[in-house]
Amino acid sequence: MNLRWCSAVAGITFAGATTAGYTSGLPLEAGGGHHTEADTTFMNGELPPLAPNLATVDRRAVVTGTDTSGAVPVEYRFRAAEGDVRHLVVVFSGFAAPNGYHFAGKSLNGLRANVLWIRDDFDGHYSYYMCRSMNFDIEAAVAGLIDSTLRQLGLSRDQVSLLGVSKGGSAALYFGLKYGFRNIATVVPQFLVGTYVRDRPETGRYMLGDDMPQTHVDMLDSAIPDLLKAYGGQGHNIYLFTSEADEQYETEIGPHLQLFWACENFNLVRTASPLVRQHGEVSGYNLPLVCGVLAALSEGAVPRLGFVENGNAQVDPVERQRHLAELRHTEALTAVLNKQDIRGNNLLLSGHAFIPGESPHGEFPSVKSLVIEGGGRHWEFPLSTTEAKHTYSLYFDRFARDYTDGGFEPEARTGIPMTGIPGGAYELSVRVASPAEGIDRRTKLVARRPFDIRRPFGGLEISLIGDENRVRLLRRPIIGHISQETAFSLEKSWLDDRTLHVEGVFFVHGIEAAAHGHATYYLVLRGTQAAYSFRLGMSRKPAAVRPHRRRGDFGTYDFAYFATSGYKGVALTNAQPGDYEVYISMSTGGSLFSAPAGNVTLS
């Protein structure tokens, strides 16, 4: 291996600079003034150490932890209250909650109360926060976590609201009724817990025991109903959110509503909306109302809703048909990207694309294609039609409409090949035609969530960048601009057989590198016959970066340290033998910078 070490810090250097009345770090006597010995002593005396600045502390930052005070470790997240709110909201999760926590994104950001999220993950299983093999040490540990949190906050059980959806809704009812927590907000809970988990064997065996005996099923089935039969929910403020469209309503909710009649403040919110058609959609539809109830409880204002039916199930079929027919004949089209990736020289794209509205003459098949356009040229690629779920709520327009065939994906599992498309910037659009209706439309492709994907492919960098306004494809040489503003140092490199490792410093003065992901780094080998490129990782190494920052530049470049993944090198198994120039490239924003890093010979 013949890999030359390179180091360059280009640009203006400052020596003996004079600014703002200072030369060589010594204060000037300006305007005939002078400084006294006392002044000098004060300026040069010993300073107290820096203390934490409370203004920089985010008191409401979410803290993640594990409570080990009980027989079973309990994972949780906690966010402190805002202002003088004296209340705690405890959140129990349902099945398949993101990272194990429901309502942990932005949904509860408007609440000023303390919030404690508790994760239902014990030995890698769900437990309804209750038991494993009918041993209720999990329940005791969870109750202990809530109580210890209350002690730390100086709160009573009357200053607590329990919230949960589905499995979490069952837990909110169970813990609230059994342990005397005053306020319970439960969304589509299961009442017959034993029967429900028996039909889900993995969870059932964990909670009921390997054989799942009927006696254990009956015991869990009666856990919540027996609490209601004994106390009727007296002394509690209970808010139950449900819908007859929930496939579990007939077995889990309907037969148990009578058990709440003794509760003085029992509130039933039953949703009848075309946007709620199954169990998992009740919580999302009612989230604003749930948050409103919790906000009121947090402020000490107890809502009394009574029995409420929300949503509008009354639909005029004639008006619906007229509206959707008019929508069909506008020039509108819907095209939204939900998932995206770049693999090699192929694009993997999937999402929704359909003609909105509804033909009064029935359903007709549509034909879909992806259009890549730029530089006065365009390329068109056929797309497969796929099933689309929840379109009736995602794209609601006065009336619900199912676009069951509204999805798209590439025809080939390997994606859409970019072979033959030259370097340049391109806009992506989707074309949808319904030949039987004489409809042929095209619209810009947009993204449900902003993304920026950059990948190396031989001598190219391929970027796919999208937001709510457009999706762009960029193809450009992966060896970019060699700038005079570049600071570059190859700190370490080695070649072991056909594995090459590089690491070092690379930043551009004036372009901050203050966070992970500020840029994408590549290792590039360019030969006379072929080029190979590999994505590099980055690390925070301020000590290694600092010597390369030029005088007078006060930018932050702490994450400007590149290296092969895990510092293990990249495999050059498929590279042709020969001599290669080695470059490191840095892609950030709309720019791509490169620095030469020597040469390497592969045999």
C-alpha positions in Angstrom: 0.0 0.0 0.0 1.3 3.5 -0.9 -1.2 5.8 0.8 0.3 9.3 1.3 -0.6 11.3 4.4 -2.0 14.7 3.4 -2.7 17.7 5.6 -3.9 21.0 4.4 -5.4 24.0 6.2 -5.9 26.6 3.5 -7.0 30.2 3.7 -5.9 33.3 5.5 -3.8 33.1 8.6 -3.6 35.8 11.2 -0.4 36.7 13.0 -0.2 39.6 15.4 -3.7 40.8 14.5 -4.9 44.0 16.0 -8.6 44.4 16.7 -10.8 46.3 19.1 -7.9 47.9 21.0 -5.9 44.7 21.6 -2.5 43.7 20.4 -0.9 40.4 21.3 -3.5 39.9 24.0 -2.4 43.1 26.0 -4.9 45.9 26.7 -4.0 49.3 25.3 -4.1 52.5 27.2 -6.5 54.5 25.1 -7.5 58.2 25.4 -4.8 58.9 28.0 -6.4 56.5 30.5 -4.5 54.1 32.7 -5.2 50.9 34.7 -4.3 50.6 38.4 -2.7 47.8 40.2 -6.1 47.1 41.8 -7.6 46.8 38.4 -4.9 44.4 37.3 -5.3 42.3 40.4 -9.1 42.1 39.8 -8.6 41.1 36.1 -5.9 38.5 36.8 -7.2 37.1 40.1 -8.5 33.6 40.6 -12.1 33.1 39.3 -14.6 30.9 41.0 -15.5 27.7 38.9 -18.3 27.9 36.4 -21.7 27.0 38.0 -24.6 25.4 36.1 -26.7 28.0 34.4 -30.3 27.2 35.1 -31.4 29.2 32.1 -29.9 26.5 29.9 -31.6 23.6 31.6 -34.7 22.3 29.9 -36.9 21.3 32.9 -39.4 19.7 30.6 -36.9 17.5 28.8 -38.1 13.8 28.8 -35.9 11.7 31.1 -35.7 7.9 30.5 -35.0 5.6 33.3 -35.5 2.2 34.9 -37.0 1.8 38.4 -35.3 -1.1 40.2 -36.8 -0.6 43.7 -39.4 -3.4 43.2 -39.1 -7.1 42.4 -39.2 -6.4 38.7 -37.3 -3.5 36.8 -39.8 -1.1 35.3 -38.8 1.1 32.4 -40.3 4.6 32.2 -40.1 8.1 30.8 -40.8 11.2 32.7 -41.4 14.9 31.9 -41.7 17.5 34.6 -44.7 19.9 34.9 -44.8 23.4 33.5 -45.4 26.2 36.0 -47.2 25.5 39.2 -49.4 22.7 37.9 -49.8 20.1 40.7 -50.8 17.0 38.7 -49.4 13.7 37.3 -50.6 12.0 34.2 -49.6 8.3 34.0 -49.6 6.8 30.5 -50.0 3.0 29.9 -49.2 1.7 26.4 -51.2 -0.5 24.1 -49.9 -3.3 21.9 -47.2 -2.4 19.3 -46.6 1.1 20.8 -43.7 2.9 19.1 -40.6 2.1 21.1 -43.0 0.7 23.8 -44.7 4.0 24.6 -48.0 5.4 23.4 -48.7 9.2 23.4 -45.0 9.8 23.7 -44.6 12.0 20.6 -46.1 15.4 20.3 -49.6 14.4 21.3 -49.3 15.4 25.0 -47.0 18.4 24.5 -49.9 20.8 25.3 -50.4 19.3 28.8 -48.8 21.3 31.6 -48.9 18.4 34.1 -46.1 16.0 35.0 -46.2 13.0 32.7 -45.0 9.5 33.5 -45.0 7.0 30.6 -44.6 3.4 31.8 -43.3 0.7 29.3 -45.0 -2.7 29.3 -41.9 -4.8 28.4 -41.0 -7.5 30.9 -38.7 -10.3 29.8 -39.5 -9.2 26.3 -43.2 -9.7 26.7 -46.4 -7.8 27.3 -48.1 -8.3 30.7 -50.9 -5.7 30.9 -48.7 -4.4 33.7 -50.1 -7.2 35.8 -48.5 -10.6 36.0 -46.2 -13.3 34.6 -47.3 -16.9 35.2 -50.0 -15.4 37.5 -47.3 -13.9 39.8 -48.3 -10.2 40.2 -44.9 -8.9 41.1 -45.1 -6.8 37.9 -48.2 -5.1 39.1 -46.6 -4.4 42.5 -43.5 -2.9 40.9 -45.6 -0.6 38.6 -47.7 0.6 41.5 -44.5 1.2 43.4 -43.1 3.3 40.6 -46.2 5.5 40.5 -46.3 5.9 44.3 -42.6 6.8 44.5 -43.1 9.4 41.7 -46.0 10.9 43.7 -43.8 11.1 46.9 -41.1 12.9 45.0 -43.7 15.4 43.6 -45.5 15.7 46.8 -48.8 14.7 45.2 -51.8 12.6 46.4 -53.7 10.0 44.4 -56.4 12.5 43.9 -53.9 14.5 41.8 -53.3 11.7 39.3 -54.9 10.9 35.9 -54.4 7.5 34.4 -54.5 7.3 30.6 -54.3 4.2 28.3 -55.4 2.9 25.0 -56.5 -0.8 24.4 -54.2 -2.8 26.6 -53.1 0.4 28.3 -56.8 1.3 28.7 -57.3 -1.9 30.6 -54.3 -1.1 32.8 -55.7 2.5 33.5 -59.0 1.0 34.7 -57.4 -1.7 36.7 -54.8 0.4 38.5 -57.2 3.3 38.9 -60.0 1.2 40.5 -57.8 -1.0 42.6 -55.4 1.6 44.0 -57.7 4.6 44.2 -56.3 6.9 41.6 -59.1 9.5 41.1 -59.1 10.1 37.4 -59.2 7.5 34.6 -59.2 8.1 30.9 -59.5 4.8 29.1 -59.7 4.3 25.3 -61.2 1.0 23.9 -60.0 -1.1 26.8 -60.4 -4.9 27.0 -62.4 -6.0 30.1 -62.0 -9.8 29.6 -58.2 -9.7 29.8 -57.8 -13.5 30.3 -59.8 -14.5 27.2 -58.1 -11.8 25.1 -54.6 -12.8 25.9 -55.4 -16.6 25.6 -56.1 -15.9 21.9 -52.7 -14.3 21.6 -50.6 -17.3 22.7 -47.2 -15.5 23.2 -48.7 -13.0 25.6 -51.1 -15.6 27.0 -48.5 -18.1 28.0 -46.4 -15.4 29.6 -49.2 -14.1 31.7 -51.3 -17.2 32.3 -48.6 -19.9 32.4 -47.5 -22.3 29.7 -50.7 -24.3 29.8 -53.0 -21.3 30.0 -55.5 -23.1 32.3 -59.1 -21.9 32.3 -59.0 -21.0 36.0 -56.3 -18.5 35.2 -58.2 -17.2 32.3 -61.3 -16.7 34.5 -59.2 -14.9 37.2 -57.9 -12.3 34.7 -61.3 -12.0 33.0 -62.9 -11.0 36.4 -60.1 -8.6 37.5 -61.7 -5.4 36.1 -65.4 -6.4 36.3 -65.1 -7.5 39.9 -63.6 -4.1 40.9 -66.5 -2.4 39.2 -69.1 -4.7 40.8 -67.6 -4.1 44.2 -67.3 -0.3 44.1 -69.1 0.8 40.9 -66.4 3.3 40.2 -67.6 5.4 43.1 -65.2 8.3 43.9 -63.7 8.2 40.5 -63.9 10.5 37.4 -64.0 8.0 34.5 -63.9 8.9 30.8 -64.4 5.9 28.5 -63.8 6.5 24.8 -65.2 3.8 22.4 -67.0 3.2 19.1 -69.5 0.6 17.9 -67.2 0.4 14.8 -64.6 -1.2 17.1 -64.6 -4.9 16.3 -64.2 -5.5 20.0 -67.1 -3.4 21.1 -69.7 -6.3 21.3 -67.6 -8.4 23.5 -65.4 -6.0 25.5 -67.3 -2.7 25.9 -71.1 -3.2 25.4 -71.7 -5.9 28.0 -69.8 -4.0 30.7 -71.2 -0.5 30.4 -73.9 -1.3 33.1 -71.1 -1.8 35.6 -70.4 2.0 35.6 -73.9 3.2 36.5 -73.0 3.7 40.2 -70.1 6.0 39.2 -71.3 9.6 39.8 -69.1 11.0 37.2 -68.9 8.3 34.5 -68.5 9.8 31.0 -69.0 7.8 27.8 -67.8 9.2 24.5 -69.0 6.9 21.7 -67.7 7.8 18.2 -69.9 7.4 15.2 -67.8 8.7 12.3 -66.9 7.4 8.9 -63.3 8.0 9.8 -63.4 5.4 12.6 -63.9 1.9 11.3 -61.8 -0.2 13.6 -60.3 -0.6 17.1 -57.0 1.2 16.4 -58.6 4.4 15.0 -60.7 5.4 18.0 -57.8 7.0 20.0 -56.4 9.1 17.1 -59.9 10.5 16.3 -60.5 11.4 19.9 -57.0 12.6 20.8 -58.0 16.3 20.9 -60.9 15.5 23.3 -58.7 13.2 25.4 -56.1 15.9 25.7 -58.8 18.4 26.6 -60.1 16.2 29.4 -56.6 15.7 30.8 -55.8 19.4 30.6 -58.9 20.2 32.5 -58.1 17.6 35.2 -54.6 18.8 35.5 -55.9 22.3 36.3 -58.3 21.0 38.9 -61.4 21.5 36.7 -63.3 18.2 36.5 -65.3 17.8 33.3 -68.7 16.3 33.4 -69.5 15.2 29.8 -72.1 12.6 30.4 -72.9 10.4 27.4 -71.7 11.9 24.2 -71.8 10.7 20.6 -69.3 12.5 18.5 -68.6 12.2 14.8 -71.2 12.6 12.1 -72.6 9.3 10.8 -75.5 11.0 9.0 -74.4 11.1 5.3 -76.7 12.2 2.5 -75.8 9.7 -0.3 -77.0 11.9 -3.1 -74.9 14.9 -1.9 -71.9 12.5 -1.4 -72.2 11.2 -4.9 -72.5 14.7 -6.4 -69.5 16.0 -4.5 -67.2 13.0 -5.3 -68.3 13.1 -9.0 -67.4 16.8 -9.2 -64.0 16.1 -7.5 -63.4 13.4 -10.0 -63.7 15.8 -12.9 -61.3 18.4 -11.6 -57.7 18.5 -12.7 -56.6 17.2 -9.2 -54.4 14.2 -8.5 -53.0 12.8 -5.3 -49.4 11.5 -5.1 -47.6 11.1 -1.8 -44.4 9.3 -1.0 -44.5 7.2 2.2 -41.3 5.1 1.9 -38.1 5.7 0.0 -34.6 4.4 -0.3 -31.6 4.1 -2.8 -30.0 0.8 -3.3 -27.1 0.8 -5.8 -28.4 2.6 -8.8 -32.0 1.9 -8.1 -34.8 3.9 -6.4 -37.2 2.1 -4.1 -40.3 4.3 -3.8 -43.8 3.5 -2.5 -46.7 5.5 -1.4 -50.2 6.7 -2.5 -51.2 7.9 -6.0 -54.8 8.0 -7.2 -57.4 10.2 -9.0 -59.6 11.7 -6.2 -63.3 11.6 -6.2 -65.5 8.8 -7.4 -67.0 8.0 -10.8 -70.8 7.7 -10.7 -70.4 4.8 -13.1 -68.4 2.6 -10.8 -64.7 1.7 -10.3 -62.2 1.6 -13.2 -58.6 0.4 -13.2 -55.9 3.0 -13.4 -52.4 3.0 -14.8 -49.5 4.6 -12.9 -46.0 5.7 -13.7 -43.1 7.6 -12.2 -41.7 10.5 -14.3 -38.2 11.8 -13.8 -37.7 15.2 -15.5 -34.8 17.6 -15.9 -32.5 19.2 -18.4 -35.2 19.3 -21.0 -35.6 15.5 -21.0 -37.8 13.1 -19.1 -37.9 9.3 -18.3 -41.0 7.4 -17.5 -41.2 4.2 -15.5 -44.3 2.0 -14.9 -45.5 1.5 -11.4 -47.5 -1.3 -9.8 -50.8 -0.6 -8.1 -51.0 -1.8 -4.5 -53.5 -1.8 -1.7 -53.8 1.4 0.3 -55.1 1.5 3.9 -56.8 4.3 5.8 -57.1 6.5 2.8 -60.7 7.4 3.9 -59.2 9.3 6.9 -55.9 10.4 5.4 -57.5 12.1 2.4 -60.9 13.0 3.8 -62.7 15.7 1.7 -66.2 16.4 3.1 -67.1 12.7 2.6 -65.1 9.5 3.3 -63.9 7.6 0.3 -61.9 4.4 0.2 -59.1 4.4 -2.4 -58.3 0.7 -1.8 -56.2 0.5 -5.0 -54.5 3.9 -4.3 -51.0 2.6 -3.5 -48.0 2.3 -5.8 -44.5 0.6 -5.8 -41.9 -0.3 -8.4 -42.8 -3.2 -10.7 -39.5 -4.9 -9.8 -38.6 -5.7 -6.2 -35.1 -4.4 -6.9 -36.5 -0.9 -7.6 -36.5 1.6 -10.5 -33.1 1.5 -12.4 -31.4 4.8 -13.1 -29.3 3.4 -15.9 -29.0 5.9 -18.7 -29.9 9.0 -16.7 -27.0 11.4 -16.8 -25.8 13.7 -14.0 -28.0 16.5 -13.1 -31.0 17.6 -11.0 -34.4 16.1 -11.6 -38.0 16.6 -10.4 -40.2 13.6 -9.7 -43.8 13.4 -10.6 -46.5 10.7 -10.9 -48.8 10.1 -13.8 -52.1 8.3 -13.2 -54.5 7.5 -16.1 -58.0 5.9 -16.2 -58.4 5.0 -19.8 -62.0 4.1 -19.5 -62.8 7.5 -18.1 -60.6 9.4 -20.5 -58.5 10.7 -17.6 -54.7 11.2 -17.9 -53.1 13.4 -15.3 -49.7 14.1 -13.8 -48.7 15.9 -10.6 -45.6 16.6 -8.5 -44.7 13.9 -6.1 -44.5 15.1 -2.5 -43.4 13.4 0.7 -45.4 12.7 3.9 -42.2 13.5 6.0 -39.1 15.5 4.9 -36.1 13.3 4.1 -32.6 13.6 2.7 -31.0 10.3 1.5 -27.5 10.4 -0.1 -25.7 7.3 -1.3 -22.4 6.5 -3.2 -22.5 4.5 -6.4 -19.2 4.1 -8.2 -18.2 7.5 -9.4 -21.5 9.1 -8.6 -23.3 10.5 -5.6 -27.1 9.8 -5.8 -29.3 11.9 -3.6 -33.1 11.8 -3.1 -34.5 14.8 -1.2 -38.1 15.4 -0.5 -40.6 17.4 1.6 -44.2 18.5 1.4 -43.6 20.5 -1.7 -41.5 18.3 -4.0 -39.2 15.3 -4.4 -35.8 15.8 -6.2 -33.3 13.4 -7.6 -29.6 14.6 -7.8 -26.9 12.7 -9.7 -23.4 14.1 -9.7 -19.8 13.1 -9.7 -18.8 11.9 -6.2 -15.5 13.8 -6.4 -16.5 17.4 -5.9 -15.0 20.8 -5.4 -11.5 21.0 -3.9 -11.9 24.2 -1.9 -9.3 26.6 -0.5 -11.6 26.7 2.6 -11.1 23.0 3.4 -9.4 21.7 6.5 -8.3 18.1 5.9 -6.1 15.7 7.7 -5.8 11.9 7.2 -5.0 10.8 10.7 -4.8 7.1 10.2 -5.0 4.5 7.3 -4.2 0.9 6.7 -4.7 -1.7 4.0 -5.0 -5.3 5.1 -5.3 -7.7 2.2 -8.4 -6.2 0.5 -9.7 -4.2 3.5 -9.0 -0.5 3.5 -9.4 1.8 6.5 -9.2 5.6 6.7 -10.0 8.1 9.4 -9.3 11.8 9.9 -10.6 15.4 9.9 -12.5 17.0 7.2 -14.5 20.2 7.4 -15.0 23.4 5.4 -14.4 26.7 7.3 -17.7 28.5 7.7 -19.9 25.3 7.4 -20.7 24.2 10.9 -20.1 20.6 11.9 -21.7 20.8 15.3 -24.0 17.8 15.2 -24.0 14.2 14.0 -25.5 14.1 10.5 -24.2 17.6 9.5 -22.8 16.0 6.3 -22.3 12.7 4.6 -18.7 11.4 4.1 -17.4 9.1 1.4 -14.3 7.2 0.6 -13.6 7.2 -3.1 -11.1 5.2 -5.2 -10.6 6.5 -8.7 -8.8 4.4 -11.3 -8.3 4.6 -15.0 -10.9 1.9 -15.6 -13.3 2.2 -12.7 -14.3 4.1 -9.6 -15.4 2.7 -6.2 -17.1 4.6 -3.4 -18.2 3.9 0.1 -20.1 5.7 2.8 -18.1 6.6 5.9 -19.2 7.2 9.5 -18.5 10.2 11.6 -17.5 10.8 15.3 -17.3 13.6 17.7 -13.6 14.2 18.3 -13.1 17.9 19.2 -9.6 17.3 20.4 -8.6 15.9 17.0 -10.5 18.6 15.1 -9.4 21.7 17.1 -5.8 21.9 15.7 -7.1 22.3 12.2 -9.4 25.2 12.9 -7.7 28.3 11.6 -7.2 31.4 13.8 -10.2 33.7 13.7 -12.7 31.0 12.9 -14.9 30.4 15.9 -17.2 27.9 14.2 -18.0 24.5 15.8 -16.6 21.5 13.9 -16.6 18.8 16.7 -18.3 16.2 14.5 -15.9 16.7 11.5 -14.1 13.4 12.1 -14.7 10.7 9.5 -13.9 7.0 9.6 -14.9 3.6 8.2 -17.8 2.0 10.1 -16.6 0.7 13.4 -13.1 1.6 12.4 -13.0 -1.8 10.7 -12.3 -0.8 7.1 -14.3 -1.4 3.9 -14.0 -4.5 1.8 -12.6 -4.0 -1.7 -13.3 -7.6 -2.7 -14.9 -6.7 -6.0 -12.4 -3.9 -7.0 -10.3 -4.5 -10.1 -6.5 -4.7 -9.5 -4.6 -1.5 -10.3 -3.6 1.9 -9.1 -6.1 4.3 -7.6 -6.3 7.9 -6.5 -7.9 8.1 -3.1 -10.3 10.9 -2.1 -12.4 11.8 0.8 -15.7 13.6 -0.1 -18.0 15.5 2.1 -21.6 16.2 1.0 -23.6 18.8 2.8 -26.6 20.9 1.7 -26.2 21.5 -2.1 -22.5 21.3 -2.0 -20.0 18.4 -2.4 -16.4 19.0 -1.3 -13.4 16.6 -1.8 -9.8 16.3 -0.7 -7.1 14.1 -2.2 -5.8 11.5 0.3 -3.0 9.8 -1.6 -2.8 6.7 -3.7 -3.3 3.0 -3.2 -2.4 -0.1 -5.3 -4.6 -3.1 -5.3 -3.1 -6.4 -6.5 
